[in-house]
């Protein structure tokens, strides 16, 4: 079954029409290869899967192999051969026609090697996440939340089948995929760390506490969380600092980016188990935060928090507009002292409370309640918030 990737497809098509190198990144099994095969003109294209020994053999002389095609050359799992990127620069400088190379990577551009200065002005970056609610339909909200957005899990015949696939994904990821990305952590330790990190989902990073829990150094757990971040399965949401004369939180908040992976790391496999779990609210917050943080019109999403308790879940800047977002797992949201403090301290134009109900309504002149369903089906923040 194919579900149209209505968020990423138009962006990828535009990039291929304008840029000689396009980097499509995303976690393992998110559908990068399938999307590339549907959008690239297959008869004229050349595909290289760097996990396939036959394709590696074709790249024994990479300059020759990568200069022969008149169509788009697709390089899958490009993080396995960072030595190819200087060759891409040379070839692009000889022929800068748009859509010459489509590079697929299961890691951040920094880790893959495509964000280096050698390709500045030659490459466009696009990130592919899991299915959005806009792509699968608003009636699939509960399924999308429980199973996450990875296609194999979302499309599984049953929750049990999805759980088995997600368990296999986690096991393979820590045993093989991280090593392939160059991270040499013991698989058992990383699996334990990732599960512990799930219990801190939505909270401020506390490396010292996690280090004590698994009996390693602070530097080691820092390396672990950075590895998961570079592999695009964890988000570190940075704090925003404002000169407000208050002690502000300086550590990032950590989120497991896919809620299906979060729930399996927490041992949750059904709607009933999720509803009864103490991380219910944090999981709901993560679903909304991840969607908004990846919208194309958002510049560097952050959160804001003070040690006295004032906070806002997201501070979003898009264009000249700066707004605050609070996420509440309730259908009857109310204003709080913290919201008013955030409005005043951050100079927000408006604050939106994203809630689980079905109605949009004002709470004050500067605070509005917005249904999560509206937010999660929108392709841009402006559309989501009605701005």
N, C-alpha and C positions, 0 to 999 in steps of 0.2 A: 504493500500500500504506500502510495506517495502522497505526502502532504506538502503542498506548495509552501516554500519558504518566502513568504511575502515580505518579510523584513529585510533579509539579506540579499535576495535575488536581484532586486532593482539596483542596490548599491554595488553589487558585484558586476552587473552588466555595465553600469556607468563607468566603473573603474577600468574595466577591460577595454572600453572605448577610448579612454583618455590617457592611461598610464602604461608604460612599457613593462613594468613589473607590478604584479598585484600579489599581496600576501594575504591569504585567507587562513586565519588561525582559529583554533577552537579545541576543546578537550577531545580526547580519544572517543570515537564512536558517536560523534555529534552529527555526522552527515556531510562532512566536507567533500569527500570523494564523490558521493552521489550528486551533490549540488554541482560540482565542477563538471561532471559528465553530462548533466542535463543542459548546462549553459554554454559549454564550449562547443564549437563546431567540430564534431568528432571526426568526420572524414579528413579534415586538414590538420587535426591536432596530433600531437605526440604525447603519450603518457609515460611517465617514469615513476614507478612505485619503489621507493628506496628500501622497502622491506622484502622485495622480490629479488632473489639472486640473479634471475635472468635480466632484469632491468639494470642491476648493478654492473653486470658484465657488459651491457650496452654502453655504460658510462666509463669504460676503461680508458677511453680517450674523450674526456668530457667536453673539451672545446669543439671537437668535431661533431660529437653526438648532439650537442645543444645548438649547433649552428645550421643544421641540415633542414629543419622544418620551416615552411612558409606560414604555417598556422601557429596557433597557440601551443606552447610547450608547457605541460602540466607536470610539476614535480611534487609528488606526494610524500609525506613524512620527511620533509626537507631538513628537519632538525638533525637527522642522522648523517647528513653530509654538508656541514657548514663550509667545507673547503670549496663547494661549488659557487658560493656567492661572489667571490672576486671574479670568477669567470663570467658570471652573469653581468657584472658591471662592465667588463671589457666588451662583451657581445652587444650590450645595450648601447654603449657609446658608439659602436659601429653602425647600429641600426636601431633607432629609437621608436619604431612603429608601435602604436598602442596594442596592448594585449599580447605582447610577445611571450611573456612568461607568467604563468599562474602558479604560485608556490603555496603549497598546503603544509601547515605545520601544527603539531599538537602541543604547542608551547607558546609562550609569549614571544613577540618579535625580538625582545632583548636577548632571550636565551637562544632562539634559533640563529640569530646573527644578522638578521636583515635590517636591524635598526641602526646599523653602523653608518658612519659618515660616508663610507664608500658608495652607498646607494642613495644618498640624499638627493632629492629631486627626481628620482627615478622610480620610486616605489609608493604604492598606495596600500594602506593597511585596512583590513576588514576583519572583524571578529564574528564568528558564527557561534551562537549559543544554542541551547536547547529550544524545543518548540515553544513558541509564545502562545498565550491564550488567544490572541488574535488569529493565529494560524490554525489552531485546533478547534476553536469555537467556544463561546462563553459557557455553554452548557457542560463543558469538560473541565470546569475550574477545579472541582474536588479531585478528579483523577489526575490532572496536571500537578496539583499541589502534592498529593500523596506520592505519585510515582516519579515526579520530576519531568524534565524535558528531553532527556536522552531518548532518541527515537525507539530503540529496541525495548526500553522499559515502558515508555508511554503506550506503545502499540501492542504490547503483550496481550495474550488472550485473557489473562486473569491477573489479579494482584499477586497471587502465588508465583506465577510465571515471571512477573516483573521483579519480584523479590529475588528469585533465583538468579536472574540475569544480573541484577545489581550486585549481588554478593560475588558473583564470578568477576564482574568488572572491578570491584574493589580488590579482590585477591590478585588478579592479573596486573592491576595497576601497581601495587606495591611490590610484587615479585618480579615484574619484567619491565613495565613501562618507565618507571622512574630510573632504573638502571640505564635504559636506552637513552634517556635524556642526560645522562652523565652524573646522576646522583647515586652515590655508593652507600646509602643507608641500609642497615639490616632490615629485611622485609618485615620481620615480626615486630621489631621496635617501631617502624614507621606505621604499621597497621594499628598498633596500640596507641601511638601518638595521635593518629588521625581520628580514631574513635574518641579519645579524650578531648580533642579539639572540637568535636561535634557538640560536646556538653558546654563549651564556651561560645557556641554559635550566637552571634549578635552581641557579645560582650567585649569589653575592652581587653586587649591583649595583655596577658599576665604571664610572661615567659618564665619568671622565677617559680611560680606555682606549678606550671606544667613540667619544668625541669625536675623539680623535686619528686613529682609523681612518677616519672619514668627513670629517675636516678641518672640523669645526664646533666651536662653543664648548660647554663643559660645560652651560651653561644651555639650549642648543638641544637636546642629547640628553635632558636632563631633561624638556623640553617634549614631545619625541617619545614617550618612554616613558609619560608621563602621558596623552598622547592615545590611545595604544593601550590603556592601562588603562581610560580612560573609555569607550572603544568596546567594552569587555568581551572583548577578544581576548588581553590580557596580564594576569596577576595579579602584583601586588607583595605578597609575603608579608612582613609586618612582623616585626622582631625582638622578642623578649621580653627585658626587662632584669630581672635579679635581683641583689640586693645580696649578691654572693658573693666580693667582693674579687679578681675576675679581670677582665682586659680583655675586654670583650664586643663582638661585632660589632654595629654600629649601623645598617648599611645593609640594605635589604630584599633578599630573594631574588626573582628574576624568573623567571616561568614563562610559556610560551606555553600558554594555557589548553586549547586543543583539540589533541590529539596528531596528528590528521590534518594540521592546518595546520603544526604543528611539523615533521613529517616532510617535507612539501613544501618548506618553507623551507630545510630541510637537503638537499634534493635526493634524498630517499629515497622509493621508490615500490613496494617489494616487501618481503616478510618477510625474504628473504635479505639485502637491503641494510641493513635495520634491524638484524638480528642482528650484522652485521659492523661497525656504526658505533660510534665511541667514545662517542656520546651515548646508547647503548642503555640504560644504567642510569639516566641522568638522565630519559630519556623515560618509563621505567617508574615512576620516582618521581613524575613530574608527573601521570601517570594517576591514581595513588592519592591524591596530595595534593589534586588538584582535586576528586575525589569527596568526600573527607572535609571539605574546606574549605567545601563548599556544603551540607552536611547541615543540616537545619532546627534541630537541637538543639545546634549548635556556636556558641559565642560568641567572635567575633574570633580566628580561628586565627592562630598565630604560630610562629616557629621560634626556636631558641636556639643560639648558637654563641659560643665564646670564641676569642681569638687563639692560644691554646695548643692548639687542636684539639678540645676537647670540644664536642659538639653534639647536638642532637636535631632530626630533620626537621620534626616538628610538635609543638607544645605545644597541647593541646586542652582547653578548659574547657567542660563542659556540665553545667548545674546546679551542684552543689557539688563535682563530680568533676573532677580535673585529671590528665590522663595524657599520656604521651609516645608518639610514633610514630616508628619508624625503618623505612624502606622499603629492602628489599634484593632485588635480582634474583638470587635463589638459592633452591634448594630445601632447603638445609642451613644455616640461619642459626645463628650463634653469638653469644655475648655479647662485648662489647668493653669496654675501659677507659672509652671515651667514654660508653657507656650507663650504666655505674655512676656516673660523674661527674654525668651529667644527673639520675639518680635522686636522688642526694644533694643536689646544688646547687639543684634546682628543687622538691624536696619532693613529687615525683610519687607518686601512689597506686599507679601501675603503669606499666610501659613495655611496649609491644607492638611486635614486629618483624613487619612485613607482608612476607611472602615469596612466592615463585613456586611453592611446593610445594602439596601437597594436604592436609596434616595440620596440626592445631592441637595444640600441646604446650607444656608449661612448659620454660623454660630455667633459671630460678631461681625462688625464691618470689615475686619482684617483676617478673620479665620473662617474657613469653609470646610464642611464635611463632604467628602467625595467617595463614592463607592469604589471598592477595589476592583470590581468587574470592569468599570469604565477605565480605570488606570491600566489594568493588565491587558486590555484589548487595544490600547492606543499605540500607534507607531512612533509618536513623539511626545515629549513632555507637555508642549503647548496644547496638543490635542487632548492629552489625558486630563489636564487641569482646566481646560476650557479657557485658555488665555489667548 
